[in-house]
Structure formats: structure tokens, C-alpha cells
Amino acid sequence: MRIRVDGEICQGHTLCAMSAPDLFVLSDEDGHAQAIHEEVPAGQEDRAREAVRSCPEQAILVLSDEPAVGAVR
């Protein structure tokens, strides 16, 4: 599982970092989140999914390693 934060959408609510502090870091300048590592470490997938669900702006993208069928975000 891979994740990425869309910096154009993130509004710095910090909910992702609260639900998965080992996966996200917040900018000191504007509070926007970034994924610490794009590849989610084994055993952290549930925390990553919770962070995705908690984002009110839907700024966290889950990137699939599967071949794309149609449009993939």
C-alpha cells in the first residue's frame, strides 16, 4: 500500500497525523501534512486507512500497485 498527500488539497486539519503519527509529518510553516514514506510499512495499513477516512478534504491518495483499469487517482 502506498499513500501520498495532495498538497494542493490539504488544509492542515492534522487529523491524519493524529490518527497515524508514524505515517505523516506536519509542516512547521503551514501545518500541511506529508507522508513520511510513500510505502506504508507492514502492519500500518489500518492506520493509513483510518487517516484516509479522517481527512475532511480527502487529500490523502491511496496509490495502487495494481495495473490501472480506467482512471486511477
N, CA, C and O of each residue as an XYZ file, in Angstrom:
292
protein
N       0.846     -1.169      0.000
C       0.000      0.000      0.000
C       0.893      1.234      0.000
O       1.865      1.324      0.750
N       0.537      2.178     -0.861
C       1.280      3.438     -0.923
C       0.310      4.596     -0.723
O      -0.849      4.522     -1.133
N       0.789      5.665     -0.091
C      -0.038      6.838      0.153
C       0.720      8.095     -0.230
O       1.951      8.117     -0.254
N      -0.024      9.120     -0.523
C       0.550     10.428     -0.827
C      -0.471     11.486     -0.425
O      -1.676     11.270     -0.556
N       0.005     12.624      0.062
C      -0.879     13.734      0.408
C      -0.814     14.746     -0.725
O       0.268     15.167     -1.132
N      -1.970     15.132     -1.225
C      -2.048     16.163     -2.260
C      -1.941     17.518     -1.565
O      -2.880     17.962     -0.904
N      -0.793     18.167     -1.720
C      -0.536     19.439     -1.068
C      -1.424     20.573     -1.529
O      -1.563     21.577     -0.831
N      -2.030     20.425     -2.701
C      -2.948     21.448     -3.201
C      -4.314     21.360     -2.513
O      -5.065     22.335     -2.482
N      -4.624     20.190     -1.967
C      -5.924     19.977     -1.340
C      -5.840     20.067      0.186
O      -6.770     20.551      0.831
N      -4.737     19.605      0.760
C      -4.580     19.576      2.215
C      -4.768     20.970      2.804
O      -4.207     21.950      2.313
N      -5.565     21.038      3.865
C      -5.822     22.311      4.549
C      -5.211     22.347      5.948
O      -5.425     23.306      6.690
N      -4.463     21.324      6.310
C      -3.771     21.328      7.591
C      -4.648     21.050      8.795
O      -4.403     21.596      9.871
N      -5.661     20.216      8.640
C      -6.528     19.871      9.770
C      -5.806     18.990     10.801
O      -6.236     18.917     11.952
N      -4.739     18.337     10.410
C      -3.859     17.491     11.239
C      -4.481     16.172     11.688
O      -3.874     15.452     12.481
N      -5.667     15.838     11.205
C      -6.317     14.603     11.645
C      -5.537     13.365     11.219
O      -5.523     12.367     11.940
N      -4.892     13.416     10.066
C      -4.112     12.261      9.613
C      -2.947     11.995     10.560
O      -2.678     10.848     10.918
N      -2.262     13.053     10.959
C      -1.119     12.890     11.858
C      -1.563     12.450     13.248
O      -0.819     11.761     13.946
N      -2.760     12.838     13.652
C      -3.265     12.384     14.953
C      -3.631     10.910     14.916
O      -3.426     10.197     15.899
N      -4.173     10.442     13.789
C      -4.575      9.037     13.712
C      -3.423      8.118     13.313
O      -3.455      6.923     13.607
N      -2.411      8.664     12.650
C      -1.271      7.840     12.212
C       0.023      8.656     12.291
O       0.595      9.003     11.258
N       0.487      8.962     13.497
C       1.666      9.824     13.648
C       2.955      9.238     13.074
O       3.896      9.980     12.793
N       3.006      7.932     12.899
C       4.190      7.313     12.310
C       4.187      7.386     10.786
O       5.180      7.041     10.144
N       3.074      7.834     10.207
C       2.949      7.858      8.747
C       2.964      9.261      8.155
O       3.254      9.434      6.971
N       2.648     10.276      8.984
C       2.534     11.641      8.458
C       3.329     12.614      9.302
O       3.445     12.462     10.518
N       3.872     13.616      8.634
C       4.585     14.701      9.297
C       3.904     16.000      8.880
O       3.423     16.126      7.754
N       3.869     16.959      9.797
C       3.227     18.241      9.523
C       4.282     19.316      9.292
O       5.303     19.352      9.979
N       4.033     20.173      8.339
C       4.935     21.275      8.040
C       4.896     22.296      9.170
O       3.820     22.653      9.650
N       6.061     22.766      9.595
C       6.127     23.810     10.608
C       5.614     25.140     10.066
O       5.168     25.996     10.830
N       5.677     25.309      8.763
C       5.274     26.571      8.147
C       3.769     26.736      8.028
O       3.223     27.770      8.413
N       3.094     25.724      7.498
C       1.661     25.884      7.238
C       0.794     24.771      7.826
O      -0.427     24.800      7.675
N       1.401     23.803      8.487
C       0.636     22.725      9.100
C       0.151     21.659      8.152
O      -0.515     20.714      8.574
N       0.472     21.791      6.867
C       0.033     20.783      5.899
C       0.806     19.489      6.110
O       1.963     19.493      6.531
N       0.143     18.397      5.809
C       0.713     17.073      6.029
C       1.476     16.576      4.809
O       1.222     16.978      3.674
N       2.410     15.694      5.089
C       3.119     14.937      4.061
C       3.292     13.525      4.582
O       3.460     13.312      5.783
N       3.249     12.565      3.678
C       3.538     11.191      4.068
C       5.031     11.086      4.358
O       5.848     11.575      3.577
N       5.393     10.459      5.464
C       6.803     10.290      5.799
C       7.469      9.407      4.755
O       8.563      9.710      4.278
N       6.806      8.324      4.409
C       7.267      7.407      3.355
C       6.059      7.094      2.489
O       4.960      6.891      3.005
N       6.251      7.053      1.196
C       5.130      6.727      0.314
C       4.653      5.299      0.550
O       3.451      5.035      0.525
N       5.569      4.394      0.774
C       5.223      2.996      1.029
C       4.852      2.841      2.498
O       5.660      3.140      3.377
N       3.646      2.380      2.768
C       3.187      2.183      4.138
C       3.872      0.939      4.698
O       3.807     -0.130      4.091
N       4.530      1.071      5.853
C       5.190     -0.095      6.441
C       4.199     -1.210      6.772
O       3.040     -0.953      7.097
N       4.667     -2.425      6.686
C       3.829     -3.588      7.016
C       3.262     -3.420      8.415
O       3.969     -3.021      9.341
N       1.985     -3.727      8.559
C       1.317     -3.625      9.840
C       0.705     -2.254     10.115
O       0.002     -2.085     11.111
N       0.959     -1.275      9.249
C       0.427      0.076      9.434
C      -0.719      0.401      8.472
O      -1.201      1.532      8.433
N      -1.144     -0.584      7.708
C      -2.179     -0.350      6.697
C      -3.497      0.138      7.304
O      -4.135      1.030      6.745
N      -3.910     -0.426      8.428
C      -5.161      0.004      9.058
C      -5.073      1.459      9.519
O      -6.042      2.208      9.393
N      -3.934      1.857     10.045
C      -3.755      3.245     10.465
C      -3.777      4.173      9.253
O      -4.314      5.279      9.325
N      -3.206      3.733      8.161
C      -3.228      4.544      6.938
C      -4.658      4.707      6.437
O      -5.060      5.803      6.048
N      -5.420      3.625      6.447
C      -6.823      3.707      6.013
C      -7.638      4.628      6.923
O      -8.497      5.371      6.447
N      -7.373      4.580      8.216
C      -8.070      5.466      9.154
C      -7.722      6.924      8.865
O      -8.594      7.791      8.930
N      -6.469      7.200      8.549
C      -6.065      8.564      8.202
C      -6.771      9.026      6.939
O      -7.213     10.172      6.859
N      -6.882      8.150      5.956
C      -7.591      8.486      4.718
C      -9.040      8.833      5.033
O      -9.561      9.834      4.542
N      -9.690      8.013      5.848
C     -11.094      8.259      6.214
C     -11.258      9.541      7.031
O     -12.287     10.208      6.930
N     -10.260      9.888      7.834
C     -10.383     11.043      8.725
C     -10.167     12.382      8.026
O     -10.510     13.425      8.583
N      -9.611     12.374      6.828
C      -9.286     13.629      6.146
C     -10.544     14.286      5.578
O     -11.157     13.750      4.655
N     -10.936     15.453      6.129
C     -12.147     16.098      5.630
C     -12.013     16.624      4.209
O     -13.019     16.827      3.530
N     -10.807     16.844      3.757
C     -10.578     17.361      2.403
C     -10.330     16.249      1.390
O     -10.220     16.519      0.194
N     -10.240     15.010      1.849
C      -9.905     13.853      1.001
C      -8.599     14.097      0.250
O      -8.495     13.841     -0.950
N      -7.606     14.599      0.986
C      -6.315     14.959      0.392
C      -5.319     13.810      0.370
O      -4.258     13.929     -0.243
N      -5.640     12.701      1.026
C      -4.716     11.575      1.071
C      -5.084     10.593     -0.032
O      -6.202     10.081     -0.086
N      -4.138     10.349     -0.892
C      -4.349      9.442     -2.019
C      -3.768      8.081     -1.690
O      -2.651      7.989     -1.180
N      -4.505      7.036     -1.974
C      -4.009      5.669     -1.863
C      -3.628      5.249     -3.262
O      -4.464      5.209     -4.165
N      -2.367      4.939     -3.432
C      -1.847      4.565     -4.742
C      -1.776      3.056     -4.835
O      -1.232      2.393     -3.952
N      -2.314      2.530     -5.878
C      -2.371      1.093     -6.066
C      -1.154      0.606     -6.835
O      -0.659      1.278     -7.740
N      -0.689     -0.565     -6.460
C       0.377     -1.225     -7.201
C      -0.199     -2.103     -8.313
O       0.535     -2.680     -9.117
N      -1.530     -2.189     -8.338
C      -2.218     -2.984     -9.351
C      -2.209     -2.254    -10.684
O      -2.186     -1.023    -10.698
N      -2.227     -2.967    -11.803
C      -2.349     -2.303    -13.105
C      -3.645     -1.505    -13.172
O      -4.693     -1.963    -12.717
N      -3.564     -0.325    -13.735
C      -4.722      0.572    -13.800
C      -5.759      0.064    -14.785
O      -5.432     -0.406    -15.875
N      -7.019      0.168    -14.375
C      -8.151     -0.106    -15.257
C      -8.994      1.165    -15.230
O      -9.633      1.465    -14.221
N      -8.999      1.895    -16.306
C      -9.691      3.182    -16.299
C      -8.850      4.230    -15.603
O      -7.633      4.082    -15.499
N      -9.473      5.267    -15.135
C      -8.766      6.361    -14.467
C      -8.450      5.983    -13.041
O      -9.314      5.492    -12.315
N      -7.227      6.208    -12.641
C      -6.785      5.965    -11.269
C      -6.249      7.278    -10.738
O      -5.497      7.979    -11.415
N      -6.632      7.589     -9.560
C      -6.199      8.827     -8.925
C      -4.890      8.641     -8.235
O      -4.366      9.583     -7.641
